[in-house]
């Protein structure tokens, strides 16, 4: 099964899949509204604005599995993202990224190792998975690697030039 075939649901409740982004470079990020890393939304939106015209999108995936830091309803999450960070990139429904209820998307994404060679569970909010335009995972970045860090920007640039 391709990542493009995995069924997803948008934050507004519509059925979708990564197939909607076929041919694009996608940065998938598990996000939370009440986390110390929440200000990364600003950098994620900056990336969206900078690279969208070149076939790139950020895809936010709210998750409440880390310290209960995404407790809100769908409406509350949408309101927070739009009013606090002016988020324009697409958002998925609240999703489990670890454990027994791990979504199939994250079952696949977490097989990819980070820069230190560690695969497995998402460790905290704002982990980032960069998908190539062919739908394969090109890179994985942990929470402390911010969206506009040289490692992430260089990886995005490489994918957009491929």
Secondary structure, DSSP 4 states (H G I P E B T S, - for coil): --GGGSEEEBTTS-EEEGGGGTTSEEEEEEE-TTSTTTTHHHHHHHHHHHHGGGTEEEEEEE--TTTT-----HHHHHHHHHHHH---SEEEPP---SSTT--HHHHHHTTS--TTS--SS--STT-EEEEPTTSSEEEEE-TTS-TTSHHHHHHHHHHHH-
